[in-house]
Amino acid sequence: MKLSYRNQRNAEIIARYWNKPLDKPDWFEIKAEKDDVVEIFIYDVIGWPFIDAQEFVTALSGINGKDILIRINSPGGDIFDALAMFNAIGEYKGKLTIRIESLAASSASIIAIAGKEVQAYKNTMMMIHEPWAIAIGNQYDFREMMEILGKISGNIIDTYADNSNIGKRDIKSMMKDETWFTAKEMKEKGLIDTILDGDGVKAKFDLSMFSKTPETLQGQREGREFTIREIEAALRDAGASRAFAKAVAAGCSQKPEPVKEEPEEEDASLRDAAFAALKTLTIDMYGGYKQ
């Protein structure tokens, strides 16, 4: 199935946001055997063009039943990729342990609970929420999207319920509220089996798209700030006029660059709204964080 948003232009926007080259597909890593255990690192966004399910499943099938340790630090991503990875992990014939090393948010939480043994460092977190989607169309398109989201939500609820001691009604409520679990709470809810001593790594992801991100995780972003010219180019690509794009870019950039022509002064609220729209555009261009 070919998805329309999976094109070179969008891939480049995503890579620029995360400051990662597209010609080095190292979104997940399989390390050489250590004490007869193969280690797989899932340290990025789930789904195209980062950790793609097809590549992950292919790599997993090539390990041929050896013991595996999957190490997770991810803000989530595409739910369909996550479910494909979850099912592949569940079908693996050898011993497979999953270790949450910092964050297992959104769809990454689905992958995290797939292991036969699930571990987490005591300072780690997991987050679950309702699935998201971007929709454009008439009333019938939106009704169809609502129906699809309801079915996806039901599948996610069943998955959590089958791999924890939480009832479906409680899971539904937790997803609606966007719930963050500490390692202790994960253990109490049966989402993990073991809490490990010591501290895991820091998350370092932009989590501003979530509404209840804990203060300890806010501002921990991997990537870089856009330059004034990149902001202007993104707005022009979105259909903004040249004058408007230049004015907004000049106001949004934290490190303004000199320009030959001074733009007309814009209302502060308009600039704030435009900056928010730019950030939303950047997220939407790669399918959003679709839980």
Backbone bond lengths (Angstrom), bond angles and torsions (degrees), N, CA, C in turn:
res aa  C-N    CA-C-N  psi(-1)  N-CA   C-N-CA  omega(-1)  CA-C   N-CA-C  phi
1 M - - - 1.455 - - 1.524 109.90 -
2 K 1.317 116.26 126.67 1.454 121.27 -179.55 1.520 109.59 -95.68
3 L 1.325 117.43 121.32 1.457 122.35 179.64 1.515 109.40 -96.63
4 S 1.329 116.74 134.48 1.460 121.19 -171.07 1.521 113.30 -63.85
5 Y 1.337 117.67 -31.28 1.462 118.78 -177.05 1.530 112.42 -78.19
6 R 1.332 116.95 -9.60 1.465 119.99 -179.84 1.524 109.41 -87.16
7 N 1.315 115.94 77.56 1.458 121.28 178.45 1.524 108.82 -132.94
8 Q 1.317 115.39 168.52 1.462 121.22 -173.40 1.526 112.04 -61.06
9 R 1.327 116.68 -40.68 1.468 119.91 -178.07 1.523 110.92 -61.35
10 N 1.332 116.79 -47.47 1.457 119.82 -179.99 1.524 111.92 -66.97
11 A 1.326 116.02 -36.84 1.465 119.41 177.67 1.527 111.02 -61.03
12 E 1.325 116.33 -39.98 1.462 120.29 179.58 1.524 111.30 -67.64
13 I 1.333 117.47 -37.24 1.462 120.70 177.17 1.523 110.40 -63.89
14 I 1.326 115.87 -43.45 1.463 120.18 179.43 1.523 111.02 -63.23
15 A 1.326 115.80 -47.45 1.464 120.40 -178.66 1.521 111.28 -61.84
16 R 1.342 117.13 -37.90 1.455 120.63 179.58 1.525 111.16 -67.54
17 Y 1.324 115.92 -38.53 1.460 120.26 178.12 1.524 111.39 -61.77
18 W 1.358 115.89 -44.59 1.454 120.68 -178.16 1.527 112.55 -87.92
19 N 1.343 117.20 -2.36 1.463 122.00 179.55 1.522 111.83 57.77
20 K 1.356 115.35 47.43 1.458 121.28 -179.05 1.527 108.97 -129.78
21 P 1.327 119.40 135.68 1.473 121.13 179.47 1.516 111.32 -73.87
22 L 1.317 115.74 143.47 1.458 120.23 178.36 1.524 112.86 -78.08
23 D 1.340 117.56 -19.39 1.462 119.94 -176.53 1.528 112.56 -87.32
24 K 1.330 116.63 7.20 1.468 120.44 176.98 1.524 108.74 -128.74
25 P 1.324 117.46 82.84 1.470 121.41 -174.91 1.521 112.95 -73.70
26 D 1.326 116.38 69.11 1.467 120.54 -178.39 1.522 110.81 -110.65
27 W 1.348 116.20 38.82 1.455 119.71 -175.83 1.524 111.39 -67.51
28 F 1.314 116.73 -31.84 1.457 119.19 167.77 1.521 107.46 -129.11
29 E 1.308 116.68 158.23 1.458 120.63 -172.82 1.515 110.22 -134.83
30 I 1.320 115.84 137.98 1.459 121.44 173.63 1.516 107.70 -110.67
31 K 1.313 116.63 118.55 1.458 120.96 -178.94 1.521 110.53 -91.73
32 A 1.315 114.41 155.65 1.456 120.82 179.22 1.523 110.53 -59.58
33 E 1.295 115.10 158.83 1.462 120.68 -178.52 1.522 112.13 -59.39
34 K 1.333 114.25 138.10 1.457 121.13 175.87 1.514 106.88 -133.74
35 D 1.324 115.95 115.64 1.466 120.55 -175.75 1.531 110.44 54.33
36 D 1.341 115.43 42.94 1.459 122.46 177.47 1.532 113.73 65.32
37 V 1.333 117.96 19.49 1.464 122.54 177.28 1.528 109.20 -119.80
38 V 1.337 116.59 127.51 1.462 121.41 176.05 1.519 108.50 -90.86
39 E 1.334 117.47 129.81 1.460 121.98 -178.86 1.528 110.39 -104.07
40 I 1.344 115.84 130.14 1.462 122.07 176.11 1.530 108.17 -116.85
41 F 1.328 116.14 124.96 1.460 121.54 -179.97 1.531 109.62 -100.41
42 I 1.326 116.69 121.91 1.465 122.61 171.92 1.516 106.50 -111.47
43 Y 1.321 115.42 90.96 1.459 121.59 -171.38 1.528 111.32 -120.61
44 D 1.335 117.06 42.14 1.459 117.78 -177.44 1.524 110.24 -161.99
45 V 1.323 115.42 -169.12 1.454 123.20 -179.97 1.534 109.39 -71.27
46 I 1.326 116.24 138.74 1.461 121.34 178.86 1.528 109.21 -83.80
47 G 1.332 116.50 130.44 1.454 120.44 176.87 1.515 113.43 107.46
48 W 1.313 115.72 168.68 1.455 123.39 -178.64 1.518 111.14 -58.75
49 P 1.355 119.11 142.99 1.469 127.52 -3.67 1.523 112.54 -95.55
50 F 1.323 117.08 23.39 1.465 120.24 179.60 1.531 110.38 -96.71
51 I 1.315 118.60 -102.19 1.459 119.99 -177.48 1.524 108.13 -87.89
52 D 1.312 116.49 95.78 1.456 122.93 -176.59 1.524 110.14 -86.59
53 A 1.328 116.15 134.52 1.465 120.56 -175.22 1.519 112.40 -59.54
54 Q 1.311 117.47 -41.11 1.468 120.07 -177.43 1.522 111.26 -61.21
55 E 1.328 116.70 -43.96 1.460 119.70 179.17 1.530 111.07 -65.93
56 F 1.341 116.10 -39.78 1.460 120.05 179.88 1.524 110.89 -64.16
57 V 1.326 116.71 -47.98 1.468 120.80 -177.66 1.525 110.63 -63.58
58 T 1.328 117.32 -40.02 1.464 121.16 177.93 1.519 110.99 -61.81
59 A 1.347 115.41 -44.72 1.464 119.78 179.35 1.525 111.27 -64.74
60 L 1.328 116.33 -40.86 1.465 120.61 -179.29 1.523 111.35 -63.27
61 S 1.311 116.90 -41.73 1.467 120.67 -178.51 1.522 112.06 -67.23
62 G 1.329 117.32 -22.14 1.457 120.90 -179.71 1.509 114.42 -83.01
63 I 1.327 117.32 -3.62 1.474 120.07 -178.69 1.519 111.63 -82.50
64 N 1.323 117.20 -17.97 1.473 122.50 168.56 1.521 114.80 61.62
65 G 1.328 117.14 48.84 1.459 120.60 170.22 1.507 116.98 80.39
66 K 1.327 119.23 2.18 1.465 121.01 178.19 1.537 110.08 -71.64
67 D 1.336 116.63 159.43 1.458 120.98 177.86 1.536 109.52 -63.50
68 I 1.334 116.39 137.90 1.465 121.41 -176.83 1.522 110.35 -128.50
69 L 1.328 115.79 140.92 1.462 122.66 169.90 1.528 107.28 -120.16
70 I 1.349 116.72 114.85 1.462 121.72 176.66 1.521 108.67 -97.07
71 R 1.319 116.33 122.76 1.468 122.41 -176.61 1.532 108.79 -108.70
72 I 1.343 116.30 122.90 1.468 121.32 -170.15 1.529 113.07 -115.84
73 N 1.315 115.01 133.74 1.463 124.02 166.40 1.525 105.94 -149.36
74 S 1.330 117.85 94.76 1.464 121.28 -171.28 1.526 111.09 -148.51
75 P 1.358 116.43 142.52 1.469 120.65 176.31 1.520 113.34 -84.09
76 G 1.341 117.61 -1.57 1.455 120.90 -179.22 1.514 111.79 105.10
77 G 1.327 116.43 -157.40 1.449 120.79 -178.05 1.512 111.24 154.59
78 D 1.310 117.39 -136.37 1.458 123.64 -173.49 1.531 110.99 -74.00
79 I 1.333 116.51 124.54 1.457 120.88 -175.47 1.527 111.41 -68.12
80 F 1.330 118.42 -34.53 1.460 119.50 -177.48 1.532 111.13 -69.92
81 D 1.322 117.07 -38.48 1.464 119.78 173.63 1.523 109.98 -63.34
82 A 1.331 116.38 -42.26 1.462 120.28 -179.12 1.521 111.69 -62.66
83 L 1.330 117.30 -41.89 1.467 120.24 179.48 1.527 111.66 -67.48
84 A 1.335 116.67 -36.89 1.462 119.58 176.39 1.533 110.36 -63.29
85 M 1.320 116.48 -41.46 1.459 120.78 178.51 1.523 110.61 -67.94
86 F 1.337 116.91 -40.14 1.467 121.89 177.13 1.531 110.23 -57.72
87 N 1.321 116.62 -47.70 1.468 119.93 -178.04 1.525 111.78 -66.30
88 A 1.322 117.09 -38.54 1.466 120.45 178.53 1.523 110.94 -64.81
89 I 1.313 116.56 -40.53 1.469 120.70 178.16 1.522 109.97 -64.50
90 G 1.333 116.73 -42.62 1.461 120.95 -179.32 1.518 113.15 -63.93
91 E 1.332 116.93 -29.11 1.464 121.06 -178.95 1.520 113.17 -88.32
92 Y 1.316 117.35 -6.53 1.467 119.74 -176.84 1.534 109.92 -64.54
93 K 1.313 116.71 133.83 1.466 121.64 -172.04 1.526 113.70 -81.56
94 G 1.318 117.46 -26.60 1.463 119.72 -178.35 1.523 112.41 -85.44
95 K 1.323 115.80 -179.10 1.466 121.25 176.94 1.521 108.92 -72.48
96 L 1.324 116.17 127.00 1.462 120.49 -177.17 1.524 109.72 -133.13
97 T 1.325 115.12 120.75 1.462 122.23 179.21 1.522 109.52 -113.69
98 I 1.332 115.97 138.55 1.461 120.92 175.79 1.520 109.17 -113.37
99 R 1.321 115.28 135.31 1.463 120.62 -179.50 1.524 109.77 -125.96
100 I 1.321 116.88 119.85 1.463 121.54 174.62 1.523 107.39 -81.54
101 E 1.319 116.68 117.79 1.460 120.70 -173.44 1.522 112.95 -102.61
102 S 1.334 116.89 -9.75 1.465 120.69 174.23 1.524 109.25 -161.76
103 L 1.335 116.88 -68.77 1.453 121.47 -173.06 1.529 110.80 -134.01
104 A 1.322 115.70 135.17 1.467 121.97 170.71 1.519 105.95 -130.67
105 A 1.328 116.26 83.71 1.460 121.81 -174.22 1.510 111.20 -104.01
106 S 1.331 115.34 152.25 1.453 121.63 173.02 1.529 109.73 55.79
107 S 1.324 118.38 -129.82 1.461 119.84 -176.01 1.521 113.23 -66.62
108 A 1.332 117.95 -19.78 1.468 120.30 176.07 1.524 111.24 -65.08
109 S 1.329 117.03 -25.75 1.465 120.17 177.62 1.523 110.88 -67.93
110 I 1.333 116.97 -30.39 1.469 120.97 176.10 1.520 110.09 -63.96
111 I 1.327 116.25 -46.01 1.462 120.69 178.94 1.521 110.46 -64.53
112 A 1.331 116.50 -38.42 1.460 120.75 -175.32 1.521 112.96 -61.86
113 I 1.320 117.78 -33.33 1.467 119.47 -175.86 1.525 112.80 -91.35
114 A 1.330 116.81 8.99 1.468 120.48 -176.32 1.525 113.05 -82.46
115 G 1.315 118.29 -17.05 1.455 120.72 -173.65 1.517 113.78 -74.19
116 K 1.321 115.05 156.51 1.460 119.74 174.81 1.521 110.24 -70.04
117 E 1.309 116.80 -29.14 1.469 124.18 172.55 1.517 106.78 -130.36
118 V 1.336 117.14 125.37 1.465 121.80 -178.84 1.522 109.05 -118.70
119 Q 1.317 115.70 123.65 1.458 122.51 -178.55 1.531 110.08 -117.86
120 A 1.339 116.03 160.15 1.462 120.54 175.01 1.522 108.91 -153.28
121 Y 1.324 116.58 138.50 1.459 120.10 172.14 1.521 108.70 -67.58
122 K 1.331 115.88 154.12 1.465 120.05 -171.63 1.528 113.74 -67.20
123 N 1.327 118.15 -18.33 1.470 120.54 -179.30 1.531 112.86 -101.46
124 T 1.331 117.77 15.80 1.462 120.95 -176.58 1.529 111.79 -93.35
125 M 1.345 115.95 170.60 1.464 120.97 -179.60 1.529 110.68 -140.30
126 M 1.327 114.08 155.31 1.460 122.88 173.28 1.529 107.55 -130.06
127 M 1.344 116.07 146.32 1.463 119.72 178.65 1.517 110.67 -135.42
128 I 1.344 116.38 138.54 1.455 121.48 175.44 1.528 108.84 -125.60
129 H 1.331 116.54 148.40 1.463 120.89 179.35 1.517 109.94 -159.72
130 E 1.317 115.86 170.88 1.462 122.02 177.47 1.530 109.95 -66.67
131 P 1.338 117.72 147.16 1.472 119.62 178.15 1.521 111.29 -66.76
132 W 1.324 114.96 147.51 1.468 122.23 179.21 1.520 109.18 -111.80
133 A 1.340 114.89 161.46 1.464 120.53 173.68 1.521 108.99 -158.73
134 I 1.311 116.00 157.92 1.458 122.83 174.03 1.521 107.55 -106.61
135 A 1.344 117.77 128.98 1.460 120.53 -178.01 1.520 110.33 -134.90
136 I 1.345 115.67 140.83 1.455 122.67 174.04 1.518 107.69 -133.94
137 G 1.332 117.46 131.33 1.454 119.11 178.89 1.506 112.30 156.93
138 N 1.329 115.49 -162.14 1.456 120.37 -179.07 1.528 110.81 -92.30
139 Q 1.322 115.92 -172.66 1.469 120.23 -175.44 1.520 112.07 -61.06
140 Y 1.342 116.88 -33.04 1.460 119.76 -178.57 1.528 111.19 -72.45
141 D 1.343 116.44 -34.86 1.459 120.86 176.25 1.523 110.26 -63.30
142 F 1.329 116.21 -42.47 1.464 119.91 -178.72 1.529 111.22 -70.22
143 R 1.322 116.67 -36.75 1.464 118.57 176.89 1.523 110.91 -64.46
144 E 1.323 115.31 -40.06 1.460 119.25 177.38 1.526 111.35 -63.80
145 M 1.337 116.24 -41.65 1.455 120.04 178.20 1.525 111.30 -63.61
146 M 1.327 116.86 -40.14 1.467 120.07 177.54 1.529 111.08 -60.70
147 E 1.326 115.91 -40.44 1.464 119.91 179.18 1.526 110.97 -65.47
148 I 1.327 116.01 -42.32 1.461 120.12 179.23 1.526 110.50 -64.22
149 L 1.331 116.79 -44.82 1.469 120.18 179.74 1.527 111.26 -62.10
150 G 1.336 116.06 -36.47 1.457 119.32 177.62 1.527 111.69 -63.39
151 K 1.326 116.83 -40.42 1.464 120.53 178.36 1.529 111.44 -67.47
152 I 1.337 115.54 -41.42 1.471 119.09 177.93 1.525 109.79 -62.48
153 S 1.327 116.28 -44.05 1.460 120.56 179.09 1.523 111.12 -58.89
154 G 1.347 116.83 -41.77 1.458 120.31 178.51 1.519 112.53 -62.43
155 N 1.332 116.78 -40.06 1.465 120.47 177.48 1.528 111.37 -63.94
156 I 1.329 115.54 -40.94 1.462 119.70 179.83 1.521 110.57 -65.33
157 I 1.335 116.72 -43.48 1.469 120.79 178.46 1.523 110.66 -58.74
158 D 1.331 116.67 -45.12 1.472 120.43 178.90 1.529 110.98 -60.56
159 T 1.324 116.81 -39.66 1.463 120.99 -178.52 1.523 111.30 -65.29
160 Y 1.325 116.65 -45.63 1.470 119.68 177.68 1.535 110.68 -63.96
161 A 1.330 116.62 -43.02 1.470 120.47 -177.06 1.525 111.23 -63.67
162 D 1.339 116.34 -37.17 1.469 120.28 -178.93 1.520 112.51 -74.26
163 N 1.314 117.29 -13.94 1.468 120.59 -175.88 1.523 112.10 -125.70
164 S 1.326 116.97 30.92 1.464 122.11 177.33 1.521 108.12 -159.42
165 N 1.323 116.61 -176.13 1.462 120.28 173.24 1.523 111.82 -109.77
166 I 1.323 116.60 25.14 1.462 122.24 179.66 1.525 109.05 -96.04
167 G 1.330 116.69 136.38 1.452 120.99 177.33 1.523 111.78 -73.36
168 K 1.324 116.29 155.96 1.466 120.87 -176.04 1.521 112.20 -61.70
169 R 1.332 117.65 -37.83 1.465 120.19 179.79 1.522 110.62 -63.13
170 D 1.324 116.63 -41.93 1.468 120.58 178.96 1.523 111.17 -67.98
171 I 1.333 115.98 -39.54 1.469 119.27 178.91 1.521 110.05 -62.05
172 K 1.327 116.86 -43.94 1.466 121.20 179.03 1.516 110.73 -57.96
173 S 1.324 116.74 -43.73 1.462 120.95 178.66 1.523 111.76 -66.04
174 M 1.323 116.46 -41.50 1.464 120.75 179.50 1.523 111.34 -64.31
175 M 1.328 116.63 -40.53 1.461 120.16 178.66 1.523 110.63 -65.44
176 K 1.315 116.92 -42.10 1.465 120.99 179.50 1.524 111.13 -61.53
177 D 1.329 117.00 -36.77 1.468 121.98 -176.91 1.521 113.27 -85.67
178 E 1.349 118.23 -7.13 1.468 123.12 -171.01 1.533 109.36 57.88
179 T 1.302 116.89 93.21 1.457 122.88 -171.90 1.522 111.76 -107.10
180 W 1.336 115.30 131.26 1.465 122.51 177.98 1.529 108.47 -107.91
181 F 1.327 116.64 130.62 1.456 122.47 -178.97 1.524 110.80 -110.92
182 T 1.326 116.22 136.20 1.459 120.38 167.26 1.525 107.97 -79.09
183 A 1.324 116.77 172.12 1.465 119.75 178.61 1.530 110.56 -61.22
184 K 1.320 116.23 -39.68 1.463 119.95 179.09 1.524 110.87 -62.06
185 E 1.326 116.57 -42.98 1.468 120.66 178.87 1.518 111.66 -68.38
186 M 1.332 117.32 -36.11 1.473 120.36 175.16 1.521 110.33 -58.72
187 K 1.319 115.06 -44.16 1.471 120.53 -178.94 1.537 110.38 -64.95
188 E 1.322 116.71 -43.88 1.464 121.12 -179.40 1.522 111.46 -63.24
189 K 1.326 116.26 -34.61 1.461 120.96 -177.81 1.527 112.76 -87.83
190 G 1.317 117.44 -1.60 1.453 120.70 178.81 1.513 114.26 76.93
191 L 1.327 117.20 16.70 1.464 121.02 178.44 1.522 111.47 -78.65
192 I 1.314 117.22 -25.86 1.462 122.17 175.18 1.523 108.80 -131.01
193 D 1.318 115.39 165.34 1.469 120.50 179.94 1.519 112.73 -100.35
194 T 1.351 116.62 -35.05 1.463 120.17 -170.37 1.521 111.06 -138.98
195 I 1.337 116.71 137.53 1.464 122.51 171.07 1.525 107.76 -100.18
196 L 1.312 116.31 126.61 1.455 121.91 -177.71 1.523 110.83 -94.40
197 D 1.326 116.67 142.39 1.457 120.98 173.30 1.525 109.56 -70.38
198 G 1.324 115.63 157.51 1.456 119.63 -179.26 1.513 110.47 93.39
199 D 1.317 115.69 171.36 1.459 121.79 -177.51 1.519 110.70 -109.10
200 G 1.327 115.31 141.41 1.446 120.42 174.97 1.517 111.33 -82.89
201 V 1.319 116.89 -171.98 1.458 122.20 179.98 1.525 109.46 -79.80
202 K 1.347 116.91 168.91 1.463 121.18 176.57 1.520 109.70 -84.60
203 A 1.336 116.00 151.41 1.460 121.26 -173.42 1.526 112.47 -66.66
204 K 1.341 118.30 -56.24 1.468 123.91 178.35 1.530 113.18 57.61
205 F 1.320 116.17 52.91 1.457 121.83 174.12 1.520 108.64 -132.41
206 D 1.321 116.14 154.90 1.454 121.05 173.17 1.523 107.58 -79.82
207 L 1.329 117.01 109.28 1.465 122.16 -176.26 1.526 111.80 -109.75
208 S 1.331 116.76 19.37 1.463 120.73 -174.96 1.524 112.62 -69.27
209 M 1.329 118.84 -15.46 1.458 120.58 178.53 1.523 111.98 -74.03
210 F 1.338 117.13 -15.46 1.453 120.85 177.25 1.526 109.56 -91.53
211 S 1.322 116.89 148.47 1.470 120.41 -171.40 1.523 113.86 -87.32
212 K 1.331 118.13 -21.03 1.466 119.88 -173.87 1.530 112.45 -127.38
213 T 1.318 116.17 35.29 1.461 119.99 179.60 1.530 110.48 -60.36
214 P 1.330 119.26 127.14 1.463 121.18 178.74 1.533 111.68 -58.81
215 E 1.318 116.45 148.54 1.461 121.27 -178.39 1.521 111.81 -57.88
216 T 1.328 116.87 -32.25 1.467 119.87 -178.89 1.520 112.66 -65.86
217 L 1.341 116.82 -19.65 1.464 120.83 -179.19 1.518 112.68 -106.27
218 Q 1.313 118.53 -11.71 1.452 121.11 -178.30 1.517 110.45 -68.22
219 G 1.314 114.78 138.74 1.460 119.88 176.54 1.511 114.11 82.96
220 Q 1.338 118.29 -4.55 1.457 120.41 177.79 1.518 107.82 -87.02
221 R 1.297 115.57 95.97 1.453 121.14 -172.61 1.509 111.30 -120.32
222 E 1.323 115.23 136.96 1.447 120.72 172.92 1.522 107.37 -99.46
223 G 1.293 118.02 134.95 1.456 121.31 -177.27 1.515 110.48 126.28
224 R 1.342 117.38 -150.12 1.444 121.11 -178.03 1.514 109.90 -151.33
225 E 1.329 116.33 170.71 1.453 121.09 175.96 1.527 109.85 -82.12
226 F 1.344 116.35 148.13 1.447 120.56 174.15 1.529 110.14 -70.22
227 T 1.327 116.78 145.66 1.454 121.00 170.17 1.518 108.57 -78.93
228 I 1.329 116.53 167.36 1.455 120.93 -178.56 1.528 111.28 -62.09
229 R 1.327 116.95 -37.74 1.461 120.02 179.77 1.521 112.08 -69.85
230 E 1.338 118.27 -35.53 1.460 121.45 177.60 1.523 111.06 -67.64
231 I 1.334 116.86 -38.34 1.462 120.69 176.79 1.522 109.95 -63.48
232 E 1.330 115.71 -46.10 1.458 120.15 -179.92 1.523 111.01 -61.88
233 A 1.336 117.42 -42.63 1.463 121.44 -178.99 1.524 111.18 -64.33
234 A 1.328 116.49 -39.94 1.465 120.04 -179.80 1.520 110.90 -65.38
235 L 1.343 116.92 -40.14 1.463 120.38 178.35 1.524 111.41 -67.31
236 R 1.344 116.87 -39.67 1.464 119.78 177.50 1.525 110.48 -63.37
237 D 1.357 116.86 -40.17 1.468 120.70 177.49 1.526 111.32 -62.18
238 A 1.353 115.79 -30.32 1.465 120.18 -179.31 1.521 112.40 -81.60
239 G 1.344 116.98 -4.00 1.453 119.94 176.11 1.506 115.47 107.40
240 A 1.341 118.09 4.22 1.467 120.68 -179.81 1.526 110.44 -72.45
241 S 1.340 116.02 152.70 1.454 119.74 175.27 1.520 110.00 -69.77
242 R 1.330 116.39 161.33 1.450 120.02 -178.77 1.528 111.55 -62.08
243 A 1.343 116.68 -44.93 1.462 120.41 -178.67 1.520 111.52 -63.20
244 F 1.352 115.49 -43.04 1.454 118.80 -179.32 1.529 110.71 -66.17
245 A 1.347 116.50 -43.82 1.465 120.34 -179.36 1.530 111.01 -60.73
246 K 1.330 117.25 -42.15 1.457 120.79 179.81 1.521 111.02 -65.16
247 A 1.348 116.69 -41.10 1.460 120.12 -179.26 1.518 111.61 -65.25
248 V 1.334 116.16 -45.38 1.462 120.12 -179.57 1.523 110.92 -66.49
249 A 1.332 117.13 -43.68 1.459 121.32 -179.80 1.522 111.18 -60.56
250 A 1.319 116.38 -40.79 1.463 119.97 179.11 1.516 111.43 -64.07
251 G 1.339 116.58 -35.37 1.457 120.16 -179.43 1.505 113.80 -80.70
252 C 1.341 117.07 -26.98 1.469 121.18 -176.27 1.512 113.50 -85.03
253 S 1.321 117.46 -32.22 1.457 120.36 -173.22 1.517 111.21 -66.67
254 Q 1.325 116.14 134.12 1.460 120.53 176.69 1.520 111.15 -77.26
255 K 1.331 117.08 -21.65 1.450 122.32 179.75 1.524 108.47 -127.60
256 P 1.339 116.79 77.09 1.463 119.83 -174.48 1.517 111.99 -58.15
257 E 1.341 114.66 142.27 1.452 121.25 176.25 1.521 108.26 -103.97
258 P 1.337 118.35 149.07 1.459 120.12 -179.01 1.514 111.41 -64.07
259 V 1.319 116.14 138.67 1.455 121.99 177.24 1.516 108.66 -123.96
260 K 1.330 116.00 152.32 1.447 119.81 -176.69 1.512 111.99 -72.59
261 E 1.316 116.38 -38.27 1.440 120.42 -178.71 1.512 109.90 -114.05
262 E 1.337 116.87 130.08 1.448 120.88 178.31 1.525 109.07 -78.77
263 P 1.309 119.60 125.46 1.456 121.50 178.64 1.518 110.83 -71.01
264 E 1.308 115.90 156.30 1.450 119.83 176.67 1.519 108.93 -65.70
265 E 1.333 116.49 146.64 1.453 121.16 -178.08 1.525 109.99 -66.08
266 E 1.315 117.65 129.62 1.452 122.16 179.56 1.519 109.68 -104.56
267 D 1.301 114.93 154.81 1.449 120.15 176.16 1.529 109.59 -62.01
268 A 1.353 117.78 137.57 1.469 121.40 -174.85 1.521 111.66 -61.03
269 S 1.329 116.44 -39.19 1.459 118.84 -179.14 1.523 111.37 -65.72
270 L 1.351 116.92 -34.32 1.460 120.89 177.91 1.511 110.55 -65.64
271 R 1.326 116.48 -41.66 1.460 120.10 178.92 1.528 110.84 -64.40
272 D 1.326 115.87 -42.98 1.454 119.29 179.51 1.525 110.81 -60.93
273 A 1.328 115.71 -42.68 1.464 119.95 179.55 1.523 110.71 -65.05
274 A 1.325 116.45 -39.61 1.461 119.97 -179.98 1.524 111.25 -66.70
275 F 1.333 116.48 -39.37 1.458 119.91 178.71 1.520 110.90 -64.65
276 A 1.350 115.42 -40.19 1.460 119.46 177.08 1.524 110.35 -63.32
277 A 1.336 116.22 -40.21 1.458 120.18 178.42 1.520 111.45 -64.03
278 L 1.340 116.36 -38.55 1.463 120.47 178.28 1.516 111.05 -62.87
279 K 1.330 116.38 -43.53 1.459 119.92 -179.96 1.530 110.25 -64.79
280 T 1.353 115.99 -42.04 1.457 119.68 177.79 1.515 111.04 -61.86
281 L 1.339 115.92 -41.63 1.464 120.50 178.01 1.518 110.69 -58.23
282 T 1.320 116.33 -45.58 1.457 120.44 -177.85 1.520 110.91 -60.86
283 I 1.336 116.54 -41.89 1.459 120.38 179.48 1.526 110.41 -69.21
284 D 1.359 116.28 -45.09 1.448 120.20 -175.84 1.517 112.48 -64.00
285 M 1.340 117.76 -30.00 1.446 120.51 -174.62 1.520 112.77 -63.53
286 Y 1.350 117.01 -22.47 1.463 116.78 176.04 1.523 111.51 -112.35
287 G 1.322 115.10 31.81 1.462 119.41 171.78 1.500 113.05 86.84
288 G 1.337 118.23 1.92 1.453 121.11 179.69 1.510 111.64 68.42
289 Y 1.307 116.32 176.85 1.455 119.80 172.67 1.519 106.91 -86.44
290 K 1.318 115.17 80.18 1.454 120.58 179.43 1.513 108.13 -79.01
291 Q 1.315 117.36 102.24 1.458 119.99 -171.57 1.515 113.33 -44.95
